[in-house]
Amino acid sequence: MAKQKMQKFTIKDFQKMFPDDDACLEWLRNRNYPETIVCENCGKEAKYYRISSRKVYGCEWCGHQISPTANTIFHKSRTPLTIWFYVIYLMAQTRGGISAKQIERETGVTYKTAWRMCKLIREMLYGDDDKFDGDVEVDESYFGGKVRGGKRGRGSENKTAVVGIVERGGKLEAKTVPNVQAKTILPIVDARVDKTATVHIDTFNVYNTLPAMGYRHEQVPHAEKIYVLGNCHTNTIEGFWGM
């Protein structure tokens, strides 16, 4: 039997499916509620109809209202649902990750709003129990303004340390850390990477205890100007740093 090829969901498909806020709200209503609902107020099995002046639906018998955005990341947000849905589309389609700054540029929301949206969406897309598996790359980098006379790379002064984890062909996480010591990095790996994964790293000595933690790991010696050894490399996370 021939394997069926997964159909791509393009930006045109997205725009056709979610042309306005009403379409987004209707999608949420259909996803979160059955066609008929036992009304909490009157106790009758009822159909709920859209109240045009608000983002709610009312019981056909008593008018009791339900909100499709309740208990979701969209609740009480002033940002249009079309923008929320578009950001979710972008983050789900972009394997290498997408920054709040890019969301700010593409949607016109403030950076603060874009950052909050990205944070909430990532929490929904990648739950805490959804650990990294398969071929996983772990690396650290430093970000911030250039400091005259300051160091580059590990040990950089006045810069922010960031640890990144990426599952090849899957999700990516990056978080700021106070330092790149073993006591800081290894608990993050232990919490986010499944023990069945193969961890690809460079030869930074903080990773030396990974085997004792139960991880299979492969190291690529960047110090020797070697960046790929068979399937072992950290090019995926390095590419993310470059972005």
N, C-alpha and C positions, 0 to 999 in steps of 0.2 A: 504494500500500500504506500503510495507516494506521500511524503511528508508535506503537509500544508504550510505554505509560506505565510507568516504573519503579515497582515496588511498594515501599512504605515498610517499613522494618524497625523495628517499634515496640518499646517497652520490654516489652510483653507477649510479643512474639515472642522477644525476648532471654531473658526469664525462662523461657519454655517450652523454649528450645533449650539453655540452660545453667542448670539448676535447682540443681546442686551441683558440688563439685569433681571428682567422678567423671566427670560429663558433659564438663567442661572438659578433663580429662586424656585422655579417649577421643577428643575432637575433635582434640587435638594429635597423638595417636598416629596417627590416620587421615590427618591432613594431612601429617605428616612422614615416614611410612613406608608402603610398600605392604603389602598383606594378608599376603604371605609374604616373608620376608627370608632371605638367605643368612647364616647365623650366623657371626660372626667367630671364635667359639671352636671349634665342631665342624665347620664348613664345609658343613653340610647346609641345604637349603632348608626353612625352618621357619615355622610359625605361632607367634606370641608371645601368651601369655596373661597377663592382669593378675594380679599378685601383690597380694592384697587388703591386706596389712599395710603396703605401701609404694607410692610413686608410680612404679612400674616395671612392665615386662612381661618375662616369662621365655620363653626358647626351649623349645619342646615336647620337644626331644631332650636337651639338656644343662643347661637351666636358666639359660643365659647371659642376663644382664639388659640391657635397654635402657631409657633414661629419655626420655620424650617432651619433658621440659623441658630436656634437655641442649642447650647452645649456644643458648639462648633467654634472654630477659630475665627469665623466671620461675625460672631455675635457682638452687637453694639459697635461694630466698626463703621466709620464714616466713609471708608474706602469702597468704591463701587464693586459689586460682585464680579463684574466683567474683568476688572483689574486683578482681583484675587485669583480668579480662574486662570487668567493669562499667565500670571506668575507661577502658578502650580504647573501649568503646561510647560513653561520654559524650564523649570527645575526638574520636571520628570523627563524631559527630552534631552537635557544636557548632561552627558556623562561626566565631563570634567569639572562640574560645579559651576555655579553662577554667583556673582557677587551682588551685594546690596547696591553698590554703585551702578552696576549695569541696570538693575531694576529701576533705580532712580532715573537713569537716562531714558530708558525705554517707555516708562509709564507716566513720568511727570510727577510722581509722589515725592515727598521729602525723603532725605536719606534716613532719617529716624524711622519713618513709616516703612520704608523698604527693608531696613534691617530687621524690624519687628516681624514683618511678613515672612521674610526668609527664615527667621528663627522658628516661628510657629509652624511653617510648612515643613521644614526639615524634621521637626519633632513628630509630625504626623506621618511623613513619608518613611522615616527611619526610626521606628520605635526603639526604646532602650533594649528590648529583648531580641531585636534583630541584629545579631552580631555579624561581623565581617567574616567571610568564609572564602574558601578557594585560594587563589593566589592573591595575597595581600601585601601591599607595600607600606612601609612605615618610614617616615623621615622627619627631620626637623628643619626649620629655616628661621631666619630673622627678618623682621620688617621694621621700617621706620626711616626717618630722614637720615641722610648721610652725615656722619660726624667727622669733622676735620681731625685727622690724626687717630681716629678710632679704628678698632679692629673690624674685620669682616668675617662672616661665617660664625662658627661656634665660638662663644666667648665675646661676641660683639658687645660693646658697651653702648648704653643708651638706646638699645633697640629692643623690640618685643619678640620674644621667642614663641614659635608656633609649632605644634606637633600635628602632622597630617597622617591620616590612614586612608588608603584607597583600596577598594576591592576591584580588581581588573574586570572591566566590563560591567561594573556595578556602581555602588554608592561611594561617596567620599565624605570624610569629616575632617575638619581642621579646628583646633582650639588653641587659644593663647595659654601659655604656662609661665610660671615665675622663673623657671630655669630648665635646663635639659639634663638634669641629674637622673640617675637610675631610679631614685626614690620617687621622682615625679613622673617619668615616662612609663616605666614598667607597669604601674597600677592602671594606667590608661589602656595599655595594650591588653592587660589581663581582663579588664572590664568590657572591652569592645571587640576583641578578636577571639573567634572560636578556636578551641584547641585542635580542631581538625584542619585548620588553615595552614598553608605554607607561607611563612613570613619572609618577605624579601627586604633586605636591609643593606646598608653599607657597613663598614668595619668599625663604626663608632663603638667604643668599649662598653657603653651602657647596655648594649644588647647581648653581651656575652652570657648572661644568665638565662636567656630565653629557653635553651634546652632544659635547664633545671626546672623551669616553669611548665614544661610539658609541650613546648612548641617545636615543630620542625621549622628550621630556618635556613635560608641561603644568603650568603653575603657576597657582595660585589666590591672588589678593592678599588675604590675611587682614587685612593692615594697613589696607586700604581698606574693611573690613567686608563684603567679598565672599567668600562661602564656596562658591558653586557657579557654574561657568562651563560651561554645556553638560554634557559628560560629565566635566569636570575638577572634582575635589573630593578632599578627604581625610577625608570624613565616616566612612568605614568604620574607619580607624585611630583617628580621634578618638573614635568610639563605644567602641572597645576601651579607650582611656585612661580613659573615663568609668566603665568597669566596675571 
